Amino acid sequence: MLVRVDHIDLKVPDLEAAVEFFTSVGLRVVRRMAERGSVELALPGENQVLFEVRHDPTVESTKIDHVAFAVDDPAASINQIKAAGGTFSRERHPTHTGRTVSNFLDPHGGKWQLVE
């Protein structure tokens, strides 16, 4: 079952300019991940949605890459999404961030992610 939005992944042409902008309007840096070329930001306060801002030299403006949902039962969520027509490119994949993720496309080609 999907329980909340975990993070929104943004691709930007200039990472440091994006971080400077977002921090100037009130977001705070949560973590920098040099190996990924990204910075996680969030609004002040507890349990805020993360914005993972990633450098991507192929984009000319900020683009949403995917929205990630936290799940309470990963296997059931994967099965539910498959039954609804979603297709997975990876399931329950451990990452260097400590999260386990599953990436999928909705029936219209939109990119989404599940986070355990």
N, C-alpha and C positions, 0 to 999 in steps of 0.2 A: 504494500500500500504506500502510495506517495504521502509524505507527511509534511513537507515544507520545501520551499526553494532553498537549496544549499548555496549555489553560486551562479553567477552569470559570467560567462567567458567572453571577453571583448578582445578583438584584434585591433591594433593601432599601428600607424606607420612610424610613430616616434614615441617610444615608451616613456622616456623621462619627461617629455612635454605633457603627455597624458597624465602622468602621476602628479606633476606640478599643478595641472588644472584641477584634477579631482581633489587634491588636498587643499587647494585654495578655496574650494566651495564647500568644504566641511568633512570630506571623507578622511579616514586615517589609514596609514600603512599598517597592515597586519603582519605581512611577511613578504620578503623578497626572495625569489627563486631564480638565481642566476643561471643555473643549469637549464632552466626552461625559458629564460628570457621573459619572466613575468613578475608582476607584483600583485599581491592580494590587498584590496582596500575594502573598507566597510564604513558605514555611518557610525558615529559614536554610540555606545551602549552595548548591552548584552544581546547575544543571539541575532545579530544583524546579518542580512544576506551579504555574502562576499561578492566582490567584483574582481575576477582575475583578469588583469589587463596584461595582454601579451603583445610583444613586438612582432609585427609581420610586415616585412618590406614589400609584400605584394599588394597590400591594400593602400588606398589613397586617403581613406577616411576611416573613422571608427566603425567597426562592424561587430554585431553580435554573432559569435560563432555558435554558442549553444547555451541553453539553460539547463542546470543540473538540479535534480530533485533528490532530497534525502529520502530514504525508504526504511521502513521498519521490518519488512520481510522481503529481502532481495529476490529470492527464488519465486515467490508468489507474484511479485511485481513484474519480473521478467516474463513469466508465463501469461500474465494478464495483458501485457503490452503486445506480446506475440499474437495472442488470440484476437486482439483488436487490429492487427495488421502491421504492427511495427516489426522492423528487421534490425537485428543486432550485428554490429561489426566486431564487438568484443563484449564478453560477459565476465563479470566478477574479476576484473583485472587489477592486481595490486599496483599502486603507483608510488613514486618516490616521496609523495606528500603524506603518505600514511593512509590515504584513502583507498578504498577498493571501488572501482567504477565499472559501469556497463554503458557502452555507447550504442545509441540506436537512432534509426530514422523513422519518422512517422510516415504514414502512407503517401504523403505529399512531398517527401524528401527533406523535411525539416530535421535538423540535428538536435538531439537531446542527450541527456546523460542521467544515470542513476548513481547515487553515492551512498555507500554503506557507512 
